[in-house]
């Protein structure tokens, strides 16, 4: 009997197409992918499957290209164990980010590692269709640069606005209006038509929060609060190691919380955000109270947040006062959140937090002054070190969470690719009228 005939006979004897087989294969792959079991013996102990079942299912995973045993471990006195590894290079994901002033695209393997990145300046004030064109062009470019490209399994894009409920993880079939006019860009529809893969759009505060959890200063913190600063303030929460999304996907809009500054009642956005800071600095420059700001205004015709933060770092007292006031207001609002949520750490990101130590110091001062001692006893308040990469990293990991969610995984694992999952296969077969899209 030939080897191929023997393989066919063995395959006929396996209940591979049954729901039971799919469930056990999916469970073992999940353990291997999350590094919860590294050898056959560990898989047997954790899964409670017998040796024969584990052996059979690992053969299935190997034949599907999802796992392998190409390395050996360290002997504990008996036979040297073989390491069971997830085949992270089996496919790639596209992770992208659209921000107020930049567009970024990256490729990720199936472990969430970014293998290639491209960042460039962009302007969300431009026509949404033009911005969508550029995004699609960059994705094509990134894929074309790969000398040997594995299968593409999905596209996950970080966007600056709520996209609606996303807890079920279902890919989109149309473009939501996360910002005015973007639903008319047909970004999702065009990506589906060209690349024939599922597409997700995810709020940037969620992707950045997850990115910090997996690769930033908040790494391995099961309870973490992420704050994005800038024109608006938004927050993301990691609870028990997973992002909390709320009932309608609008969690973390802390910029709308009430705040008071010098007797003026408003929102955190209006009294501490970038626009407020720039307007305050502009008044001081015109009044001549800050020689540095006046010089900048006369030379450049305007003042932006970076100018003000850099002036504060250089010791300009007016700028220090403006940035400090913003930080204290943010810290006061943050203290309320900390007293309720009690996270292990707080990560501050965005233009205000990442360009200015003075802002961070003011936030800390206000937090420790207004929080319960139990809430801050072991609390860390840190700056993000990832920058734009946080959104890309988070987009990749959220996409992986959706594709490898246990119920989802059971629906495609026996086919070896999520593109053959019934729900995704239906999306791939949608008849999209390309005349109106491209």
N, C-alpha and C positions, 0 to 999 in steps of 0.2 A: 504494500500500500504506500503511495506517495505521501509526502509531507502535506501537500495541499488537501488530499483526500482525507488524511487523518484530522486535519484542522476542521474540515467541513463536518466530519462525523462528530467531532467533539462539540462543535457549535450546535449541531442538531440536538445534542443531549442536554443543552443548557436552556433554562427557562428565561432567555435573555429578553424576550419581548413581553414578559409578564410584568405587571405592576410591582410585584414583590421583588423581582430581580432589579428593576430600575431603582426602587427605593433603597436597596442594599448597596448598589453601585454608587448611587448619589451620596449615601451616608458616608461610605468609605472615602470617596473623593473629597467630601467636605472636611473630613478629619485630616487628610493629607494636605489639602490646600491651606488649611489654617495652622499647619505644623503641630497639631494636637497629637499626632502619632507618626513616628518616623520609621517603624519597622513592622513586619507582619505580626510579630508577637504583640506589639503595642496595639495594633489594630484589632487583634482578637480580644484583648483585655478590655479595651474601651468600648468596642461595638457589641461585644457579646456574641459575635458570629463565630462559628466553628472554623477550624483551620482550613477545611476543604472549601467552605464558602468564601473565605477571605482570599485564598489562593485563586479560585475561579474568578472572582470579581476583579482582582488585580490584573489577571490576564486580559479580561475584557477592557479595562482601562488602558492597558498598554497597547492593545490592538487599536483602540480608538485614538491613541496619541495623547491621552490626557494625563497619564502618569507613567513613571518608569522606575526601574531599579538598577541604575547604572553605577551606583557608588556603594562602597562598603563602609560599615561603621566600625566601632571598636568592640572587640570581643570581651565578653564578661566572664570568660573561662571556658566557653563552649565554642560552637561554630560561629564564625564571624558573620554578623547580621548584614543583610543588604538593606540600604536606605531606600525607602519609598519616597519618591519626589514628585511633586506636581509639575507638569510640563508647562511652565509659564510662557514658553515661546511658541506654544501651539497656535496662537492667534495674537492679533494686536487690536487695540482700541484707539480711537481718535479722541483726545481730550482737548477742548478748546475753551477760550475765555473771551468774552466781550466786556470791556470795562469803559468807564467814562473817557479815557484817553489812550487806550491801547487795545490791540487785538493779538491774541496768542493762540498758537496751535501746537500740540505735542502728540507724540505717539507713546503708548504705554503697553507693556507686556501684561500678562494675565495675573501678575502679582502686584500690579499698581506702580511699578517702577517706570519712570519717564525715560524713554530711550532716545528721544530726539525732541528738541524744542525750538520754536521760532516766536520771537516777540517783535512787534512793531507798533509805532504810534498810530492811533486812530481817533476818530472824533464821532461820538454818538450823536452829535448835532447834525451830522450829514444825513443824506437820504438813506433810509433803512435798506432799500433794495440795493443801493451801491455797497453798503456795509456787508450785506449778505453775499453779494458777488465776491467781495474780497475774501470773506471767510471761506467760501467754497474754493476759490482759487488757491488759497493757502493750504487747504486740506489736500487738494490735488497735488500741489507741489511737495508737501511732506511725504505723501505716499510714493510719488515718482522718484524720490531720492533714495529709496531703499533698494539695495541691490538684490535682496531676496526677501520678499514681503510675504509673511504668513497671511492666513485668512483674516479679513477684517470682520469683527464681531459686533461693533457698535460705535456710535458717535455720541459723546456726552459734552454738552456745552454749558458753561457757567455764564449766566446772564444777570444784569443788574436790576432785578425786579422780581416780584412774586409771579409765579407761573401757575398758581392754582394747586389743588391737592396733588401730592405725588407719593403718598404713602404706599399705594398699591404697586408702584414700580412699573406700571405699564408704559411702554414707549408711546410717544405722541404720534398723532396722525395729521395734525395741523399746527400751525404756529400760533401760540397764544400772544396776546398783546401785553407782553411784560413791560414794554415802553410804547408810547404813542406811535402808531404807524407800523410797528414791527409785524403785526399779523398780516399786513399786506405784502411783506417781503417774501412770504412763502418759503422761508428758510428751511423749515422742517420738511415740507413737501418736496422741495428740490433736492435736499440731501437724500431722502428716501429714494427718489427716482433715479439719482445718479449712482449711489453706492449700494442700494438694496440691503441696508442694514437698519436695525432699530435706532431711533434718535431720541435723546432725552435733553430737555432744557431745564436747568436747575438753578435756583437763585444763588447769586454769587456768595452771599453770606453763609449759605449752607456748604457750598463747595470749599470755601476758605476754612470754615470750621473743621470740616472733615480732613482737609489737607494738613492743618496744624496737628490734628490728632494722629495722623499716620507718619508725618515726616517733619514736623516743626517743633517749636519749643513746648508745645502741649502734648508731645508724643506719649502715648500709653496712659494718659489721664482719663479715667472712666467717667469723671464728672468735671466738665470744663465749660467755661463761659468765654465766648469769643466776641470781641467788640471791634467793629470796623468804623473807623473815624474818617471824617472828611466833610463834604458838603452835607451829607446826611449820616446819622448814626444808626447802625443796625447791629443786631446781636444774633449769635448762634449758640445753641446749647447742646452739649454732649451729655447724655444721661445714660448710665450703665453701658458705656462704650458705644452708644448709637446716637445719631442726631435726632433731636426732638423736632418734629415738623408742625405740630399743631393741627387743628381741625381742618383748616382750609389752606395751609401752606403759607400763611401770613405771619408766622411766628417771628419775634425778634425786632419788630418795628419800634425800637425804643426811642427813636428820634421824635416820636409823637407824644412822649411822656411830658407832663407839665414840669416847667422849671421857672425859677425866678432869678433875675439878675438886676441888682441895684434898684429894686422896687418894681421892675418890669416883669409881668407875667407872660409867659409864652411857652413854646415847646423847646426841647433840648436842641433840635435842629436849628431853630430860629435864634437861639440865644448863645449857642456855643459852637455851631458849625462853621465851615470854611467861609461861607458868605458873610456871616456876622463878624468873623475875625478880620476879613479883608476890608469890610466897610469901616470897622473901628480903626484899623491901621490907616486907611485912606483919610479919615477925619484928622487923625493926629499928624499925618504928613502935611496936610493942607494948613493946619494950625501952626506948624513949625515946631511942635513939641519934641519931635524926633528928627534930628538933623540927618540921621542915616536914612529914614524913610522918605524924607523930603528929597534927598539926593536921588534915591531910587525912582521916585515918582517923576522927577524932572528928566531923568535920563531915559526911562522906559515908557513913560506915559501911563503906567498903571502899577498895581501891586497885586501879587498873587500869594497864595498860602506859603509856598516854598520860600519866597523872599522874606516873609515875616518870620517864619521859623528859623531861617538862617541868621537873621538879624538878632533874634532872641538868643541863639546859641553864641553869637559874638558878643553878647552882653548889653545890647541896647535895652535900656530900662523900660521904655514904653512897650516894646514888643514882648519883653519878659512879662510885663503886667498883663497884657492882653492874652497871651498864651496860658499864663497861670490861672487867670479867671476862667477860661474855657475848661482847663483841666479840673479845677475844683468843682465846677458845675457838673461835669461828667462824673466825677468821683462821687458826688452827693447822690446823683441818680443811681449810680452803680451800687452804692452801699445798700440801697433799698432792695435791689435784686439779690445781692449777696446774703442779706439777712433772710431772704426767703428760700434761695436755692442752695446755698452753702456749697459751692463748687470747690474742687481742689486747687484750681488755678484759673486766672483770667489772662487771656492773651489779647493785647491791644495791637491793631493793625491799621493800615491806612496812612494817609499823608501826615496827619497830626502826630500820630504815635510813633511813626518810624523815622521821622526827621528831627525829632525834638525830645531830648531828655527832660526838659523843663516841664513839658506837658505830662510826661509819665510821673514825675515827682509830685506834681500838683494832684494828679488823680490818686496816687497812693496816700497822700496826706489827708485828702477828703474822705477816702474810703475808711482808713483806720480811725478817723475821728468820728464817723457816723455809723459804724457797724458794730454789732455785738462782738465781744471778744472771742466767743466760740466760733464765730463765722470767719474770723481772720487769723486765728491762732496759727494755723499751718498754711495759710493762703499764700500763693505766689501770684504776683502781678507782673507780667513779663511783656516784652515787645516781640512781635513776630519777626522772624528772620527770613521768611520765605518770599515775601513780596508777591509778585504776580504768579509765582510758581505755586502758591498755595491753592489757588482756584483750579489750576490744571490738575494738580495731584488729587485734590478732593473730587473733581469731576470723574477722574479715572476710577477711584475707589468706590464712588457711589454707583457707577455703571457696573462694576464688578459685583457689588452687593446685590443689585437687581438681577444680574444674569445667573448668579450662583445662590440666590435665595433657595432654601431647600425645596419648596414646592415647585418653583420654576425649574430647578436643576433636574428634578425627577421627570419633568416633561420633555427634556431634551438629551439627557446624558447618554441614553442608549444609541442616539444618532451621532454623538460625538461633537455636535455643534448646536448652539442655541438658535441658529438660523433655521433649524428644522423643528423648533418648538411650534406647536400648532398656532399659538397666538401670533408669533413673529412670522411664521410662514404665510399667514393670512395677510399680514401687512405687506410682505414682499410681493404678493400677488395682486395688490391693489392696482387698478388701472388708473394711472395718474396722467392727466392731460398735460403733456409736456409743452404744448404750444403756448399755454398761458403761464408757464413757470420759468422757462429759460429764454 
